Amino acid sequence: MIPSFNEQFDQHGAWRRAFAQQLRQLGQWMSAHELTSAALQDRLQHLEEQVRRDKVMVAFVAEFSRGKSELINAIFFAGYGRRIMPASAGRTTMCPTELGYDTGTAPGLRLLPIETRLQSPGLAEWRLRPERWTQVPLDMDDATQMAGALEKVAQVRRVPVEEARALGFWNDETPEDNPVAGADGLVEVPMWRHALINIPHPLLAQGLVILDTPGLNAVGAEPELTINLIPQAHAVLFILGADTGVTRSDLAIWRDHLGDAADAQDTRLVVLNKIDTLWDSLSSPTQVQAQLERQCQTSAQMLGLPLSRVVPVSAHKGLVAKIQCDDVLLEASGLPALEEALAEGIVARRQAILRATVSANMRALQEQVQRTLNVRRRDLDEQMLELRSLRGKNASVIEAMRQRIGHEQQEFDASAARIQAVRSVHLRMLRELFRQLGARALKDELAPLERVLGGTGLKTGLRKVYAETFARVGAVLQAAQAKGAEMQSMLAGTFRQLNAEYGFSLQVPPEPGLQGLMQELQDIEQRHLQYIGLGNTLRLTQAEFCQRLLRALGLRLRTVFEDAANELEQWSKAATAQLDMQLRERKQSFARRTEAVQRIQTAADSLVQRIAEIEESARHLDDLQARLAQMIDKLMQMPGGAPVPAQVLDIDLTEPLPHTTP
């Protein structure tokens, strides 16, 4: 039997924890044998945290009444024996709702009032103001209390049309999408702008985040939702009704918010829900299946997806089957097939991404440690030649050797001053890069767009200013890329001179690459185009909407700039860490050589003893190199998607190293 999504994600969590533990043990072992530096330790700690705290977001997107909340109940919360998310007939989830778990926060529901849309801060800023959220505690031992509390995400309030327009729920240009006004002239709008649910569900505790979105109007009225949250989701489930297929409003959501993503083929799953409405007693099973297949094919063609990305299910029957332990009904509901597709699309993909990230860093780490071992091995070879040349020599020859070591140490001190000068230039260039990628610089680039959006009336020339803004922002990233290449070229030339003049073995890493962030910038530009089109002409006359739009865009671009700065900083640390390590190794080498000559001057037996010590040290280096390769190989070969066997994890990093004869 194929494991459910819950089981596969649970196994993924166990794999991440074991993987992170191995990374920590590797760092401890390297530190114990002085094979690391501050930069390498930072890299290992960053990798460990990335693996341990990796978040996986699954977004559920659909028009109203497509069964999103019921599907969430069926996949994730059937173990409670009842519905947890509200899923009654009609509109249920009225505001974007995030389900996750933060161990530092008590279980509860946080609700952001809808009136905050009339104020300038974006969602990211409101998250930092807990006092502005309505707090509702959740009793994890009382499923009825939990379900009752979570029904608040469906609450609405009645407001005049003018207020609905200001809040973004009324558009005079598309009256067919507007809520129906009552006899009193009031219309219904959501009571809450955003909801955060914090519960210690096993999957949420392991890093799963569920995003439940409302229908078309609410999605389009919240720029931060479509610019920031949905694009960051690792999988998006777009839910349709099996009885209706792709409606006009469904198609509008797909085209405006989902279908243009560069990785839509990999990250989008279309769920044809409510297939039980086709289970007609007057039709044969063959006829029902044929009708269902036609709906799947038509939906795939209209959305431009492969047929394999359309999965027919009945969330209601799947939930009932899980609660009643009815395997036959569960299979008929199609839920196991959806969970399998979801697991393949998320768990396998996330593991592949994490493995690729760790693998690239492990290769760089192994190369850097290998250089350190080579430096130590070269120093041992030089000491061995020196000591063997002293056999049978008189005191004057030994004194001359001591003086030569002292002269070499003076030359080394001169190289340290040269290295310090290189560092100063490198840090100055790095500070200039950080300034170019800082918040103030980004604000300057966005200023022309802010002036246009801040104006009154129709926003003429907005598309041109928008395109010019992204061109300037893109030029900043390109300039940062060029500056990184300049830094790499400078270090490469300096490293070659140091290697030639002072015997170092420095090797500059490849220039930092920001191509991925440039592509991300293009994706943001494309996703944002919908907000400056003709369909939003009226919204763009509203100051509040323009402020939300600009803030959402600014926050997203700031993240891109921060990621670029972090990428350059990590590259800089990796490049300069070699200097620290090789300076340290060279200092220790001079100390050992000086001590050896002094000991030989005072005792003839010390020469033989010291040669034996160097031979032992050489064997120790061979053992270190072999053990490092063994540990990295075991780390990269850890199986995923299943509990990790104990023998794979069993690496005793404290046992004595075996010695082998070279």
C-alpha positions in Angstrom: 0.0 0.0 0.0 1.4 3.5 -0.9 2.0 5.6 2.2 -0.3 8.6 2.6 1.0 12.1 2.3 1.0 12.4 6.1 3.2 9.3 6.4 5.6 10.4 3.7 5.9 13.9 5.1 6.5 12.4 8.6 9.3 10.3 7.1 10.7 13.4 5.4 10.8 15.1 8.8 12.7 12.2 10.3 15.1 12.4 7.3 15.7 16.1 7.8 16.4 15.7 11.5 18.9 12.8 10.9 20.5 14.8 8.1 20.9 17.9 10.3 22.4 15.8 13.1 25.0 14.4 10.7 25.9 17.9 9.7 26.4 18.9 13.3 28.5 15.9 14.0 30.6 16.6 11.0 31.2 20.2 12.2 32.2 19.0 15.7 34.6 16.4 14.2 36.3 19.0 12.0 36.6 21.4 14.9 38.1 18.8 17.1 40.8 18.2 14.5 41.3 21.9 13.7 40.1 21.4 10.1 37.7 24.3 10.2 37.5 28.1 10.3 34.9 30.6 11.5 33.6 30.8 7.9 33.4 27.0 7.5 31.6 26.7 10.8 29.1 29.4 9.8 28.5 27.5 6.6 27.9 24.2 8.3 25.6 25.9 11.0 23.6 27.6 8.2 23.2 24.3 6.4 22.1 22.5 9.5 19.5 25.2 10.3 18.3 25.2 6.7 17.8 21.4 6.8 16.4 21.3 10.3 14.0 24.2 9.9 13.0 23.8 6.3 9.4 24.9 5.8 7.2 23.4 3.1 4.1 25.5 2.1 1.1 24.0 0.4 -1.4 26.6 -0.9 -5.0 25.8 -1.6 -6.5 28.2 -4.2 -10.0 28.2 -5.7 -13.1 30.2 -6.2 -15.7 30.1 -3.4 -17.5 26.8 -2.6 -15.0 24.5 -4.4 -14.3 22.5 -1.3 -10.9 23.8 -0.3 -11.5 23.6 3.5 -13.0 20.1 3.2 -10.0 18.9 1.2 -7.7 20.3 4.0 -9.7 18.4 6.5 -9.6 15.2 4.5 -5.8 15.3 3.9 -4.5 16.6 7.2 -7.1 16.5 10.0 -9.1 13.3 9.6 -7.4 12.0 12.7 -9.5 14.3 14.8 -12.6 12.3 13.8 -14.5 15.4 12.6 -14.1 18.6 10.6 -11.6 21.1 12.1 -11.6 23.7 9.3 -15.1 25.1 8.7 -16.5 23.5 5.5 -20.3 24.0 5.5 -22.3 24.9 2.4 -21.7 28.3 0.9 -18.7 30.6 1.6 -16.6 29.4 4.5 -13.0 30.7 4.5 -13.4 34.4 4.0 -9.8 35.5 4.6 -6.4 34.0 3.8 -5.6 31.5 6.5 -2.2 30.1 7.4 -1.9 26.9 9.4 1.5 26.2 11.0 3.2 25.6 14.3 5.6 27.8 16.2 6.9 26.1 19.3 7.4 29.4 21.1 3.7 30.4 20.8 0.7 28.8 22.6 -1.9 27.1 20.4 -4.3 29.7 19.1 -5.9 31.6 16.4 -4.8 35.2 15.5 -7.1 37.4 13.4 -6.2 40.6 11.7 -9.1 43.0 11.4 -10.1 43.9 7.8 -9.9 47.6 8.6 -6.1 47.3 8.5 -6.4 47.4 4.7 -7.2 51.1 5.0 -3.8 51.6 6.7 -0.4 51.6 5.0 1.5 48.7 6.7 1.7 45.4 4.8 1.0 42.0 6.1 4.6 41.4 6.9 4.7 44.4 9.2 1.4 43.6 10.8 2.9 40.2 11.8 5.3 42.1 14.0 2.5 43.9 15.9 0.7 41.1 17.8 -1.3 43.6 19.8 -3.3 44.5 16.7 -4.5 40.9 16.2 -7.5 39.4 17.9 -6.3 36.3 19.9 -8.4 33.2 20.3 -7.0 30.3 22.4 -7.4 26.7 21.1 -7.9 23.7 23.4 -6.0 20.9 21.7 -7.9 18.3 23.9 -11.3 19.6 22.7 -11.9 19.1 19.0 -15.4 20.8 19.3 -13.9 23.9 20.9 -11.2 24.0 18.2 -13.7 23.7 15.4 -15.9 26.4 16.9 -13.0 28.8 17.3 -11.8 28.2 13.8 -15.3 29.1 12.4 -14.3 32.7 13.0 -12.4 32.7 9.7 -15.8 32.6 8.0 -17.1 35.7 9.8 -18.4 38.6 7.7 -19.6 42.1 8.4 -22.0 44.4 6.4 -20.7 47.7 5.2 -21.7 50.4 2.7 -20.6 50.1 -0.9 -18.2 53.0 -0.4 -16.4 51.2 2.4 -16.4 47.9 0.4 -14.8 49.8 -2.5 -12.1 51.2 -0.3 -11.4 47.8 1.2 -11.0 46.3 -2.3 -14.2 44.2 -2.4 -16.2 46.3 -4.9 -15.1 47.1 -8.4 -17.4 49.3 -10.6 -15.8 48.0 -13.8 -16.6 44.3 -13.0 -20.0 44.4 -11.4 -20.6 40.7 -11.9 -17.9 40.0 -9.3 -19.3 42.4 -6.7 -21.1 41.1 -3.6 -24.9 41.5 -3.7 -26.3 44.5 -1.9 -29.1 44.0 0.5 -32.3 46.0 0.8 -30.5 48.3 3.2 -27.8 49.0 0.6 -25.1 47.2 2.6 -22.9 44.4 1.3 -21.0 41.6 3.0 -17.2 41.7 3.3 -14.9 39.5 5.4 -14.5 40.5 9.0 -10.8 39.6 9.0 -7.9 40.4 6.6 -5.7 37.4 7.6 -5.7 34.5 10.0 -2.8 32.6 11.6 -3.6 29.3 13.2 -0.9 27.8 15.5 -1.5 24.2 16.4 1.0 21.4 17.3 -0.2 19.1 14.6 2.5 16.5 13.9 3.0 17.6 10.3 2.9 21.3 11.1 5.4 20.7 13.8 7.8 19.2 11.2 7.6 22.3 9.0 4.5 22.0 6.9 2.6 25.3 6.4 -0.9 25.3 4.9 -2.3 28.4 3.1 -6.0 28.4 2.6 -7.1 31.2 0.4 -10.6 32.7 -0.3 -12.1 33.4 -3.7 -11.4 35.6 -6.6 -12.2 39.0 -5.1 -10.3 38.5 -1.9 -7.2 37.1 -3.7 -7.0 40.0 -6.2 -7.6 42.6 -3.5 -4.6 41.5 -1.4 -1.4 42.1 -3.5 0.9 40.7 -0.8 -1.0 37.4 -1.1 -0.4 36.9 -4.8 3.0 38.6 -5.0 4.6 37.1 -1.9 2.7 34.2 -0.3 1.4 32.1 -3.2 4.6 32.4 -5.3 6.6 31.1 -2.3 4.4 28.0 -2.0 6.2 24.8 -2.8 2.9 23.3 -4.2 -0.3 24.9 -5.2 -3.6 22.9 -5.3 -6.1 24.6 -7.6 -9.5 23.2 -6.8 -12.3 23.0 -9.4 -15.8 21.5 -9.1 -16.2 18.3 -11.0 -19.9 19.2 -11.7 -18.9 22.6 -13.2 -15.4 22.1 -14.7 -13.4 25.3 -15.4 -15.7 28.3 -15.0 -15.0 31.8 -16.1 -14.0 32.9 -12.6 -11.8 29.8 -12.2 -10.1 30.6 -15.5 -9.6 34.2 -14.3 -7.8 33.1 -11.1 -5.6 30.7 -13.0 -4.6 33.2 -15.7 -4.1 36.1 -13.3 -2.5 34.4 -10.3 -1.2 30.9 -11.0 -0.8 29.8 -14.6 2.1 32.1 -15.6 4.6 30.7 -13.0 7.8 29.5 -14.6 7.5 26.2 -12.7 3.7 25.8 -13.0 4.2 22.3 -14.6 6.0 21.1 -11.5 4.3 23.0 -8.6 0.7 23.2 -9.7 -1.8 20.4 -9.1 -5.4 20.8 -10.3 -7.9 19.0 -8.1 -11.3 18.2 -9.7 -13.3 18.0 -6.5 -16.8 16.7 -5.7 -16.6 13.8 -8.1 -19.3 12.1 -6.0 -21.8 14.5 -7.6 -21.3 12.5 -10.8 -22.1 9.2 -9.1 -25.5 8.9 -10.7 -27.5 5.7 -10.0 -29.1 6.1 -13.4 -25.7 5.9 -15.1 -23.5 2.9 -15.3 -20.0 3.0 -13.7 -18.5 3.0 -17.2 -20.6 6.1 -18.2 -19.6 7.9 -14.9 -16.0 7.2 -15.5 -16.2 8.4 -19.1 -17.8 11.6 -18.0 -15.1 12.1 -15.4 -12.3 11.5 -17.9 -13.9 14.1 -20.2 -14.0 16.7 -17.4 -10.3 16.0 -16.6 -9.2 16.3 -20.2 -11.2 19.5 -20.8 -9.8 21.0 -17.6 -6.2 20.1 -18.6 -6.6 21.6 -22.1 -8.2 24.9 -20.8 -5.5 25.4 -18.2 -2.6 24.2 -20.4 -1.4 21.4 -18.2 -0.6 17.8 -18.8 -3.5 15.4 -18.0 -1.4 13.8 -15.3 -1.6 17.1 -13.3 -5.4 16.9 -13.0 -6.5 14.6 -10.1 -10.2 13.8 -9.6 -11.3 13.4 -5.9 -14.2 13.7 -3.5 -12.9 15.4 -0.4 -16.1 14.8 1.4 -16.1 11.0 0.8 -12.4 10.8 1.5 -12.9 12.5 4.9 -15.8 10.2 5.7 -13.8 7.1 4.6 -10.9 8.0 6.8 -13.0 8.7 9.8 -15.0 5.4 9.3 -11.9 3.4 8.2 -13.6 2.5 5.0 -10.8 1.5 2.5 -13.2 0.8 -0.4 -14.8 4.3 -0.1 -11.4 5.9 0.4 -10.1 4.4 -2.8 -13.2 5.5 -4.7 -12.8 9.0 -3.4 -9.5 9.4 -5.3 -7.8 10.9 -2.2 -4.9 8.4 -2.1 -4.0 9.2 -5.6 -3.9 13.0 -4.8 -1.8 12.3 -1.7 0.6 10.3 -3.8 0.9 13.1 -6.3 1.3 15.7 -3.6 4.0 13.7 -1.9 5.9 13.2 -5.1 5.6 16.9 -5.9 6.6 18.2 -2.5 8.6 15.6 -0.5 10.7 14.3 -3.3 11.3 17.7 -4.7 12.2 19.3 -1.4 14.6 16.4 -0.6 16.2 16.8 -4.1 16.6 20.5 -3.5 18.1 20.1 0.0 20.4 17.3 -1.2 21.6 19.5 -4.1 22.2 22.4 -1.8 24.1 20.3 0.8 26.0 18.5 -1.9 27.3 21.7 -3.5 28.4 23.0 -0.1 30.0 19.7 0.8 32.1 19.7 -2.3 33.3 23.2 -1.6 34.0 22.2 2.1 35.9 19.1 1.1 38.0 21.1 -1.4 38.9 23.7 1.3 39.7 21.1 3.9 41.8 19.2 1.3 43.8 22.4 0.8 44.4 22.6 4.6 45.6 19.0 4.7 47.8 19.6 1.7 49.4 22.5 3.5 50.0 20.4 6.6 51.4 17.6 4.4 53.8 19.9 2.6 55.0 21.4 5.9 55.7 17.9 7.2 57.6 17.0 4.1 59.7 20.2 4.4 60.4 19.4 8.1 61.4 15.8 7.2 63.9 17.0 4.6 65.3 19.5 7.1 65.7 17.0 9.9 67.1 14.2 7.7 69.7 16.7 6.4 70.8 17.3 10.0 71.9 13.7 10.7 75.5 13.6 11.7 75.9 17.4 11.4 77.7 19.6 13.9 76.3 22.4 16.0 77.2 25.1 13.5 75.1 23.5 10.8 72.1 23.2 13.2 72.5 26.9 14.2 72.5 27.9 10.5 69.2 25.9 10.1 67.7 27.7 13.0 68.7 31.1 11.5 67.2 30.1 8.1 63.9 29.3 9.8 63.9 32.6 11.5 64.6 34.4 8.1 61.6 32.5 6.5 59.4 33.6 9.4 60.3 37.2 8.8 59.3 36.8 5.2 56.1 35.2 6.3 55.4 38.2 8.6 55.8 40.4 5.6 53.2 38.3 3.7 50.8 38.8 6.6 51.0 42.6 6.2 50.4 42.1 2.4 47.3 40.0 3.2 46.0 42.6 5.6 46.2 45.2 2.8 44.3 42.9 0.4 41.6 42.4 3.1 41.1 46.1 3.5 40.5 46.6 -0.2 38.2 43.5 -0.3 36.1 44.7 2.6 35.8 48.2 1.1 34.5 46.7 -2.1 32.1 44.5 -0.1 30.8 47.5 1.9 30.1 49.3 -1.4 28.2 46.3 -2.6 26.1 46.2 0.5 25.3 49.9 0.1 24.1 49.3 -3.4 21.9 46.5 -2.2 20.6 48.3 0.9 17.1 49.4 1.8 17.8 53.1 1.1 19.1 52.3 -2.4 16.0 50.3 -3.2 13.8 53.0 -2.0 15.5 55.5 -4.3 14.9 53.1 -7.3 11.2 52.8 -6.4 10.7 56.5 -5.8 9.5 57.3 -9.4 6.9 54.5 -9.2 5.9 55.7 -5.7 5.3 59.2 -7.1 3.0 57.9 -9.9 1.1 55.6 -7.6 0.8 58.3 -5.0 -0.9 60.7 -7.5 -4.6 61.3 -7.7 -6.9 60.2 -10.5 -6.0 57.9 -13.3 -2.4 56.7 -13.3 -1.3 57.7 -16.8 2.1 56.4 -17.9 2.1 53.8 -15.2 3.2 50.9 -17.4 6.2 52.9 -18.6 7.3 53.9 -15.2 6.8 50.4 -14.0 9.0 48.9 -16.7 11.7 51.6 -16.1 11.6 50.8 -12.3 12.3 47.1 -12.9 14.9 47.9 -15.5 16.8 50.0 -12.8 16.4 47.4 -10.2 17.7 44.8 -12.6 20.6 47.0 -13.4 21.5 47.1 -9.7 21.6 43.3 -9.6 23.7 43.2 -12.7 26.1 45.8 -11.2 26.4 43.7 -8.1 27.2 40.7 -10.3 29.9 42.7 -12.1 31.3 43.9 -8.8 31.4 40.3 -7.6 33.3 39.3 -10.7 35.7 42.2 -10.1 36.3 41.1 -6.6 36.9 37.5 -7.8 39.4 38.7 -10.4 41.3 40.9 -7.8 41.5 38.0 -5.3 42.6 35.6 -8.1 45.5 37.8 -9.0 46.5 38.4 -5.4 46.3 34.7 -4.6 48.6 33.8 -7.5 51.2 36.3 -6.2 51.0 35.0 -2.7 51.3 31.4 -3.9 54.3 32.2 -6.0 56.2 34.5 -3.5 55.3 32.9 -0.2 54.4 29.3 -1.0 50.7 29.5 -0.1 48.1 27.3 -1.9 45.3 29.7 -2.1 42.5 29.2 -4.6 39.7 31.7 -5.2 36.2 30.2 -5.6 34.2 30.8 -8.8 32.6 34.3 -8.9 29.3 34.6 -7.1 26.3 33.9 -9.3 23.2 36.0 -9.0 21.5 34.6 -12.1 18.8 32.9 -10.1 17.9 36.2 -8.4 17.7 38.0 -11.7 15.3 35.4 -12.9 13.3 35.8 -9.7 13.2 39.5 -10.4 11.7 38.9 -13.9 9.1 36.5 -12.3 8.1 39.2 -9.8 7.7 41.8 -12.7 5.5 39.4 -14.6 3.3 38.5 -11.6 2.9 42.2 -10.8 1.7 43.2 -14.3 -1.9 42.2 -13.5 -2.1 45.0 -11.0 -1.4 47.8 -13.5 -3.6 46.5 -16.3 -6.9 48.0 -17.5 -8.8 45.7 -15.2 -7.5 47.5 -12.2 -7.9 51.1 -13.5 -10.4 52.0 -10.8 -8.6 50.3 -8.0 -5.5 52.3 -8.9 -7.3 55.5 -8.2 -7.7 54.4 -4.6 -4.8 55.6 -2.4 -5.1 52.7 0.0 -4.8 50.1 -2.7 -1.8 51.8 -4.3 -0.1 51.9 -0.9 -0.7 48.2 -0.3 0.5 47.5 -3.8 3.7 49.4 -3.4 4.5 48.0 0.0 4.0 44.4 -1.2 6.3 45.0 -4.1 8.9 46.8 -2.0 8.9 43.9 0.6 9.4 41.4 -2.2 12.2 43.3 -3.9 13.9 43.9 -0.5 14.0 40.1 0.0 15.7 39.8 -3.4 18.3 42.4 -2.5 18.9 40.8 0.9 19.3 37.4 -0.7 21.9 38.9 -3.1 23.8 40.6 -0.3 23.8 37.3 1.7 25.0 35.4 -1.4 27.9 37.8 -1.8 28.7 37.8 1.9 28.9 34.0 2.0 31.1 34.0 -1.1 33.4 36.5 0.5 33.7 34.5 3.7 34.5 31.4 1.7 37.2 33.2 -0.3 38.9 34.9 2.7 38.6 31.9 5.1 41.5 30.3 3.3 43.7 33.2 4.3 42.9 32.7 8.0 43.4 28.9 7.8 46.7 29.0 5.9 48.1 31.8 8.1 47.3 29.7 11.1 48.8 26.6 9.7 52.0 28.5 8.6 52.4 30.0 12.1 52.0 26.6 13.7 54.5 25.1 11.3 57.2 27.7 12.1 56.6 27.1 15.8 57.0 23.3 15.3 60.2 23.7 13.2 61.8 26.1 15.6 61.0 23.8 18.6 62.4 20.8 16.7 65.7 22.5 16.0 66.0 23.7 19.6 65.4 20.2 20.9 68.0 18.8 18.5 70.6 21.3 19.8 70.1 20.0 23.3 69.8 16.3 22.7 71.1 14.0 19.9 68.3 11.5 20.5 65.6 14.2 19.7 66.4 14.1 16.0 65.4 10.4 15.6 62.4 11.0 17.9 61.2 14.0 15.9 61.5 12.2 12.6 59.3 9.4 14.0 56.8 12.0 15.2 56.6 13.6 11.7 56.1 10.2 10.1 53.3 9.5 12.6 51.7 12.9 11.8 51.8 12.1 8.1 49.9 8.9 8.7 47.4 10.8 10.9 46.8 13.2 8.0 46.0 10.3 5.7 43.6 9.0 8.3 41.9 12.4 8.6 41.5 12.6 4.8 40.0 9.1 4.6 37.6 9.7 7.5 36.4 13.0 6.1 35.7 11.4 2.7 33.9 8.5 4.4 31.7 10.8 6.5 30.7 13.0 3.6 29.9 9.9 1.4 27.7 8.5 4.2 26.0 11.9 4.6 25.2 12.2 0.9 24.0 8.6 0.6 21.5 8.8 3.4 18.2 7.4 2.1 15.2 9.7 1.9 11.5 9.0 1.9 11.8 6.2 4.5 13.0 6.0 8.1 16.8 6.2 8.2 18.5 2.9 9.1 20.4 3.1 12.3 23.6 1.7 10.8 23.7 4.6 8.3 23.6 7.1 11.1 26.0 5.3 13.4 29.2 7.2 12.9 31.2 7.4 16.1 33.1 10.6 15.8 35.0 10.2 19.1 36.6 6.8 18.5 40.4 6.8 18.0 41.5 7.1 14.4 43.1 4.0 13.0 46.6 4.3 11.7 47.7 2.9 8.3 51.0 2.7 6.7 51.2 4.8 3.5 
